[in-house]
Amino acid sequence: MIRYLNHLLERRIPEKRVFLRSDNDTRYVRLTPLTQLAIGFGTSVTLVWMTVATSIILMDAIGSGNLRDQANRDLVLFENRLSQLADERDTRATEAAAAQARFNTALAQVSVMQSQLLSSEERVRELETGIDVTQANLRDALKVRDHAIEAQDSLSAQINGTDIGTTGVTAQDMEATVDVLASALASTAAERDAMVVDAHQAVTQAKTLQVELKMLEEKNERIFSQLEDAMTLSVAPLDKMFRNAGLSTDSLIKSVRSAYSGQGGPLMPITFSTSGHLDHDSQRANGILDKMDRLNLYRIAAQKAPFALPIKDSFRYTSGFGPRWGRMHEGTDFAAAYGTPIYSTADGVVTYAGWQSGYGRIVKIQHEFGIETRYAHQSKLLVKVGQRVSRGQQIGAMGNSGRSTGTHLHYEVRVGGTAVNPMTYIKAANDVF
C-alpha cells in the first residue's frame, strides 16, 4: 500500500536522496514522497502553532497593558474624587463657621433692636400717661374757667344791681378778683396749648417708631431665613451620612449628648418676648439653635464612627466584603507599597496590638456606639493596648504578615461583634468628607 502511494505521488513529488559523506564512506538517505509529505505537514503544523502562540502572547501583552492603563486612570480619577471631596468638606466647614458667625451677629443685632423696641414702648407709655394727665389738667382748667366766668357774671350783676355799701365789697376788690381769674385762665390756656403740641409730637413719634419696627421685623425675617437655610444645608448631608451607614440618628444624638455634653451639649433656648411666652421669632431662633446643637453633636459623632479611609496614600482595592474561595471574607483589602502608613478611621481605644493567627500583626480599636475596627497583616505596629487614638492618627505600616498572599491591609468593621461591610461607612461619607 505504501509503495503504491509512493508510486502515485512520484509524478508530483519525486523521490529525493540526501547524501552523507565521510572520510572513508558515502551514504545516502532516501526521502520518499510520503516522507516528504509527513515532513512538510509537520513543519506546517509547527509554523501554525508558533504563529498562534505568538499572537496569543502579543494579545495578552496588549490586553495587560490596557488593563494597567485603565487601572492607572481609575486610580487618578479616584484620587481626583478624593481631592474634590476634601475641598467640598472644607467648603462645608467654612460655610458652617460663616453661618454660625452670621447667627451670632444676628443675635447681637436682635438684642440691640429688642432694647430699642423696649425703650420705644416705654417712651410711648410715658407719652400716653402725659397726654392723660394733660387732658385731666385741661378739664380742670376748663372747670376753673367756667367757675371764674360764673363768678365774674355774678360780681357784675352785683355791681350793677346792688349797693356796694350794703354788700361790703368795693369796686377795687372786684377788679382785683377779675384780674386774678383772667391771669389764671391765660396760664391754663397756655398749658393746654403746650399739652396739645406734646400730644401731637408723641403721636408723630409713635408712627415713626412703628415704621422702624416694621423695618426691623423685615430685617429679622431675612436674617432668620438665611440662618435656617444655612443650617438645613449643613445638617442634611450629615443626617444622610449616618442613615446610609445604618445608624439611628436619634439614638446617636442621645448617646453623644449624654456622654459628651461637655463638648457640645444642648444650647439654652432664648425668648424675645417680655410677656413670658415664646413668640414667633423666639420659636424660629430656638429652631436654629436646635439645628446648631444637632450639627455640633453630629460633628462629635463623625469623629467617633469609622467614616474615614485607613489609607491616605495611593492604593487599590484587591478584595471586597463577602464570600471568597468558599469562606466569608469579613473585611476589605487595600493594596499599596510595603510600609505604607495605616491610620485610625475614628477616635477610640486600642484593645489589641500584636500577633494573631491568620491576621499576622493586627491592631483592634474599640470606638463608640459598639463599633470595632481591625487592621491586619501589618509590617510594624505603632500603638499599644490601652492607648487612646484619634481619627487620622498613624497606628502602623502595611505589610505581609500572617496568612497573606501579598502586601496589603485587611480592614474590618464590626458592630456588636458582627462584621459589616466597611465600604458602607466609607461610601456614606463620600458626599460629606
Buried (B, 14 or more C-beta within 10 A) or exposed (E): EEEEEBEEBEEEBEEEEEEEEEEEEEEEEEBBBBBBEEEEEEEEEEEEEEEEEEEEEEEEEEEEEEEEEEEEEEEEEBEEEBEEBEEBBEEBEEEBEEBBEBBEEBBEBBEEBBEBBEEBBEBBEEBEEBBEEBBEBBEEBBEBBEEBEEEBEEBEEBBEEEEEEEEEBEEEEBEEBBEEBEEBBEEBBEBBEEBBEBBEEBEEBBEEBEEBBEEBEEBBEEBBEBBBEBBEEBBEBBBBBBEBBEBEBEEBBEBBBEEBEEEBBBBEEBBBEEEEEBEEBBEBBBBBBBBBBBBBBBBBBBBBBBBBBBBBEEBBEBBEBEEEEEEEBBBBBBBBEEBBBBBBBBBBEBBBBEEBEEBBBBBBBBBBBEBBBBBBBBBEBBBEEEBEBEBBBEBBBBBBBBEBEEBBBBBBBBBEEEBBBBBBBBBBBBBBB
